[in-house]
Amino acid sequence: MKVAVFSDGHGNLTAMQAVLADIKNQRPDYTVFAGDLCVFGARPADTLALLRQNPHILSVYGNTDELILQPPTLSDDLNQKQREHLKFKLDSANWVKDQLSGADLRWLKKMPFGHRLSPTPNPKDDLLIVHANPKDIHQYIFPKEEAQRIKLGNVPFKQTPQDLAQMLSGLEANVIAFGHIHFPYIRQWQNLTLANISSVSNPMDGDTHAKYGLLTWNATSRWQVEIKRVAYDIQQEQAELAVRRPPKWETLIRMLDGELFLG
């Protein structure tokens, strides 16, 4: 069994097209999109149409997909920085919603939380695909502390072993593949392989390639995980942002270059 998993397209049609072309050359048995399809990009409707026109692609929803359908309120408990950040996200989601049809929104609403693929009858061999983690669509699964420091610099380590145990204990699977945090890593935790297949768009690691995961099962070596990197025309997508001007489009141009990450 061969499975291609890609995530976090964020309205970047150019990168999504490049990734799907590369995936087609891999001839996988299954292709799965792991959430965050439209928000923070120039062409949300076209990006959504790309998946709707390929019904063989399985999809799950992510936190920015939920933001379109169930926007949170601006709570008085938030500090100014938190309010500004949430307002940017809400403005972005509302801009996207205006670009989508009723049929598009109904399609988004039908996306499930996760997909489970079984190479054998034993659930302990399964591949589980979710957006962020097996419990919710918001909380990150971080790499080990050393790897996090290399990738993120001096960002404080936010996840204890106890936090990870609460998130993952009792789960029957062999591999969890997910996106949400926009740099790739593979981590072993007890009997689970944690495979962050990174993002199609808005990289967090300074590598501007679009990325996805290719996971291959065979009875001898079990699941093997490979991170694939695909070059695409970033300038074309940045030009689209300058023409269509979604909220804070100048910031979104910098996000494509990997200069900052807003979650």
Buried (B, 14 or more C-beta within 10 A) or exposed (E): BBBBBBBBBBBBBBBBBBBBEBBEEBEBEBBBBBBBBBBBBBBBBBBBBBBBEEEEBBBBBBBBBBBBEEBEEEEEEBEEEEBEBBEBBBEBBBBBBEBBEEEBBEBBEEBEBBBEBEBEEEEEBBBBBBBBBBEEBEBBBBBBEEBBEEBBEEEEEEBEEEEBEEBBEEBEBBBBBBBBBBBBBBBEBEEBBBBBBBBBBBBBBEBBBBBBBBBBBEEEEBBEBEBBBBEBEBEEBBBBBEEBEBBBBEBBBBBBEBEEBBB
